[in-house]
């Protein structure tokens, strides 16, 4: 964080945690070029899902279950391979924003859908 802050100058802006209802959060996702999480261990993450539902293009780790959520809508990277990350950044920068991923996430992974499915699982084993 401190290195990013020191080296980033005007390119790095740190925004403290925002409440989900804060319009600045939606604006940040709407205005971003893409959402990147080339993480070693973080998979798909609430932040990545929120960014996707807001229409952001997604660059994310190939580790874990990310492809189960983002399917063919995201750019996947090997977090150990700088070339993989660099190529994915170039690819995602040249992609147009669409609503396809947003619709996919909303239709399959919204809180209402997930909690309903979870309730059905609990009821089926009682």
N, C-alpha and C positions, 0 to 999 in steps of 0.2 A: 504494500500500500504506500509506504513512504517513498520507495523508489519511483513508483508510478507518479506520485504527487510531485516529486522533485524533477523528474525527467519530462513529465507530460506537459508542463506549462499550460497553455490555453487549451490543449487537446484533451486534458484530463480534468474531469469535473466529478467530484465525489458528492453524491447526494445521500444524506442520511436516510435511514429506513423510513419508508412512507407507508401510511395506512393504505389498505387495499382500495378504499373509497376515495383516496386523494387523486384529484384530477391531474396533478403533476406526474404521477406514476403512469397513467394512461398516455399522457402526452410524451413522456420519455420513450415508451415502447412504440408509440405511433411515429415518433420522429427519428428513431434510430435507424441506421442503415441496415443493421442486422444484430441479432443477439448471439453472442459467442460464449460457449462453455466447453472448452476443450479439456475438460477435467480428467484427472486420473481416477477419481472415485465417485464424484457427484453424478448421479444419473437421474433421470431426466430433469429433476428439480421443479419445484413449484414456480420458480422465477422463469424457467424456460417455457413451461406450460402457459404461464400468464402472458409472456411475450408473444408466444404463438397465437394465442386467442386474440391478442390485440393486433395481429397482422404482421408481426415482425418476421423477417426471414431468420432461419435458425441454422447456426453452425454449432455442432455439439459432438461430444465424445462418442466414439463407437463402442465404448465400454458399457456393460450392463444392458439394461432393457430399453435404451433410448429408441431403438428402431421399432419396438412394439408400440410406442406412443406416436412417433413422428413419421413412421413408414418411409415413403419415398419423398416426403415433403421437405426434408432437412439435408444439410450437408454434414456428413459424418467424418470425423478425423481420428487419427491415431494420436493420442496426446503425447506419445513419446517421440513423434516424428515431426520435426519442424517443417519439412517439405510437405507433408500431408496437410498440416495446418495452413501453410502458405497457399497451397493449391486450392484448398477449400475457401479461403478468404477471397481469392480471385474469382472463384466460381460464384460465390454468394453475392459478391459485389456486382457481378454482371447479370444476375437474375432480376427479373421484375417482381415486385410485390404482387401477391394474389391473395384472395380470401380463402383459397382451398384449404390450407392448413388450419386456419382459424375455424372454419366450418367443421373440419374433421375433429379437432380437439373439442369444440363445443358439443358436437353430436355424440362423442364417445367418452369424454372424460370430465364432463361438468360434475360439480359436487352432487347435484340432484340425481344424475344417472348412476354415479359410482355408489352413493349411499343407498340408493334403491337396490342395486345389484347386491351390495353387501348384506343388506337386510334380508333379501331372498336367500342368500347362502346361509345366514344364521337360522332362518326359519326352516330351511330344508334339513338341517342337522339337529334340530331340537327334539 
